[in-house]
Amino acid sequence: MKAKGLGEEEAYKIMRKMSMDMSIPMEVIAEMILQEYITAKKSANND
């Protein structure tokens, strides 16, 4: 949330919309976001 400059409520709305648009549970959306964050953090540490 902070990396994108979003508040908690705005982030939740975006996740909810993604979940509905992609027809997948919000849990999966959250896992995707966390995985992307972890990957980006590892990449930044390797530079």
ZATI-537573 format. One line per 3 residues: number of its first residue (from 1); for each residue x, y, z of N, C-alpha, C, O. Coordinates in steps of 0.001 Angstrom, whole numbers. Last residue first. Layout:
BEGIN
NUM = X Y Z X Y Z X Y Z X Y Z | ...
This chain:
BEGIN
47 = 20860 -5596 -6444 21479 -4534 -7257 22609 -3871 -6552 23230 -2960 -7101 | 19618 -7262 -4710 20677 -7841 -5537 21395 -6788 -6375 22442 -7075 -6957 | 17592 -5796 -3608 18721 -6150 -2746 19899 -6704 -3543 21045 -6624 -3100
44 = 15784 -5708 -5705 16406 -4463 -5252 17635 -4743 -4390 18613 -3997 -4445 | 14996 -8393 -5756 15674 -7816 -6907 16411 -6537 -6521 17537 -6311 -6962 | 13687 -8597 -3308 14878 -9404 -3558 15687 -8825 -4710 16915 -8771 -4650
41 = 11565 -6816 -3830 12497 -6542 -2737 13796 -7326 -2921 14882 -6784 -2715 | 10231 -8104 -5899 10809 -6778 -6126 11842 -6449 -5059 12882 -5863 -5360 | 9417 -10449 -4560 10286 -10535 -5737 10978 -9196 -5989 12178 -9160 -6262
38 = 7718 -9355 -2611 8908 -10121 -2212 9905 -10195 -3364 11107 -10022 -3158 | 5750 -8208 -4262 6517 -7385 -3320 7823 -8080 -2928 8889 -7466 -2917 | 4720 -10487 -5525 5330 -9426 -6328 6219 -8531 -5452 7314 -8147 -5864
35 = 3681 -11794 -3291 4732 -12434 -4080 5469 -11397 -4930 6694 -11431 -5038 | 1692 -9980 -2487 2822 -10275 -1605 3979 -10893 -2372 5137 -10552 -2130 | -3 -10135 -4715 609 -8862 -4348 1839 -9102 -3472 2892 -8503 -3688
32 = -783 -12827 -4607 -110 -12306 -5798 641 -11014 -5474 1779 -10824 -5904 | -2102 -12868 -2145 -901 -13679 -2331 -93 -13200 -3535 1137 -13170 -3489 | -4264 -11194 -2765 -3314 -10811 -1714 -2007 -11587 -1860 -926 -11017 -1712
29 = -5543 -12792 -4684 -5050 -11459 -5047 -3978 -11020 -4047 -2917 -10534 -4437 | -6259 -14922 -3053 -5317 -15156 -4152 -4717 -13832 -4617 -3524 -13756 -4910 | -8095 -13660 -1391 -6918 -14305 -809 -5841 -14519 -1875 -4654 -14317 -1618
26 = -10155 -13003 -3053 -9259 -11934 -2612 -7992 -12495 -1988 -6934 -11869 -2053 | -10612 -15471 -5670 -10766 -14982 -4298 -9761 -13879 -3955 -8658 -13836 -4501 | -11475 -14455 -9024 -10670 -15245 -8101 -10805 -14654 -6700 -11083 -13463 -6556
23 = -12377 -12988 -11251 -13148 -14124 -10719 -12286 -15065 -9879 -12357 -16287 -10003 | -11307 -10668 -12105 -10575 -11877 -12464 -11269 -13151 -11988 -10816 -14258 -12279 | -13119 -8805 -11080 -12811 -8801 -12512 -12153 -10099 -12971 -12402 -10575 -14079
20 = -13034 -9406 -8305 -14278 -9580 -9076 -13996 -9683 -10570 -14559 -10539 -11254 | -10347 -8817 -7730 -10907 -10124 -7405 -12162 -10396 -8232 -12327 -11482 -8789 | -10194 -6134 -8461 -9374 -7125 -9162 -9938 -8528 -8964 -10000 -9324 -9900
17 = -11955 -5091 -6527 -12289 -4995 -7950 -11487 -6006 -8765 -12030 -6660 -9656 | -10493 -5669 -4197 -11841 -6221 -4373 -12243 -6201 -5846 -12804 -7171 -6355 | -8193 -4129 -4595 -8091 -5591 -4491 -9444 -6245 -4735 -9524 -7271 -5411
14 = -9357 -1583 -4551 -8661 -2045 -5753 -8548 -3566 -5753 -8777 -4215 -6774 | -10351 -1515 -1943 -11270 -1372 -3088 -10639 -1892 -4365 -11295 -2557 -5167 | -7951 -1724 -486 -8970 -2763 -373 -9928 -2715 -1561 -10276 -3754 -2123
11 = -6736 696 -1179 -6099 -566 -1552 -7100 -1712 -1511 -7102 -2572 -2392 | -8524 2470 54 -8362 2497 -1398 -7728 1195 -1902 -8139 658 -2930 | -8127 1787 2759 -9448 1646 2144 -9356 1611 625 -10034 812 -21
8 = -5375 2389 3160 -5892 1033 3366 -7223 815 2653 -7427 -219 2017 | -4027 4468 541 -4522 4233 1878 -5105 2830 1957 -5301 2169 937 | -1097 4362 -1498 -2525 4134 -1290 -2847 4020 184 -2038 3535 976
5 = 1467 4438 -2581 871 5666 -2067 -627 5561 -1836 -1349 6550 -1960 | 2746 2165 -3242 1914 2762 -4284 1251 4055 -3830 548 4698 -4610 | 3967 1584 -849 4796 1704 -2045 4040 2370 -3192 4639 3061 -4016
2 = 1824 1274 890 2666 2459 1012 3507 2680 -244 3733 3818 -655 | 824 -1190 0 0 0 0 866 1251 0 659 2167 -796
